[in-house]
Amino acid sequence: GSHDSFSYWVDDKSPVGPDQATAIKRLARISLVRKIIKKWSVTQNLTFKEQLEGGIRYFDLRVSSKPGEIGQEIYFIHGLFGIKVWDGLEEMNRFLEQHPKEVIFLDFNHFYAMDDSHHHFLINRIRSAFESKLCCVECVEYVTLLYMWEKKHQVLIFYHHPLHQEYPFLWPGNKMPAPWANTTNVHKLLQFLETTLGERSRYGTFHVSQAILTPRVKTIARHLVRGLKNTLVHRNLPMILNWVKAQKPGVMGVNIITSDFVELVDFAATVIALNDLLLEEEESDT
């Protein structure tokens, strides 16, 4: 999985988003401030298509309307506005059309400046983009690749808003817990990942291990121009990747792992390779 999957492009020419504090919005009237915000808002370099081609299958999505804009168009957002959600969904659908056995998870987990009419607009966009590829809510244990292939489903949508109850193809957000360490310290992060994996309920949900470091205000203040990648990610990714390599998948192990800048190391290939351990277990059982 990728963290803030859509942030490969954000618009530093437009006002900052409603996900930001009032003080930041005021400061961001200065063009240079928006450029600095961009350096800390971008967590991926690859487009959706490039992420899919690289093996990413879980997408962490935050969305917003544009206050003051006529209509109900919804955009991706992380500090600054990204592309229209519809454009991203279409890009993903084109990949799925070409790869009918691939399955993706779309986790809509933060909503800004959206009332019910915006939500219905977005949900109808999701339905229009994927149609029969959408997998309706089911017991997590039943949703195997074989199950998806037999039903010709390719997309699971997680929607962290009460309106999910009105649509059978929207999985509730509590089926995709993603505990967040909220630290700049890689050792604290890895300890947190271990603890939350240990607490993972044995049945009933998917689980996201967010292998990401989060800058604090003072981190940004000290390294304004360097940005997220050069300050936190480059230096700590090797240690995070070593933790990933040491994991085991399965009911009591890791499920989905997300990272910033997924192409900087062999992140996707390393996570995918963990599945070989399940095959080895099956062979030893038989």
Secondary structure by P-SEA (a helix, b strand, c coil): cccccccccccccccccccccaaaaaaaccaaaaaaaaaaaccccccaaaaaaacccbbbbbcccccccccbbbbbbcccccccaaaaaaaaaaaaaacccbbbbbbbcccccccaaaaaaaaaaaaaacccccccccccccccaaaaaaacccbbbbbccccccccccccccccbbbbbcccccaaaaaaaaaaaaaaccccccccccccbbbbcaaaaaaccccccccccccccaaaaaaaaaacccccccccbbbbccccccaaaaaaaaaaaaaaaaaaaac
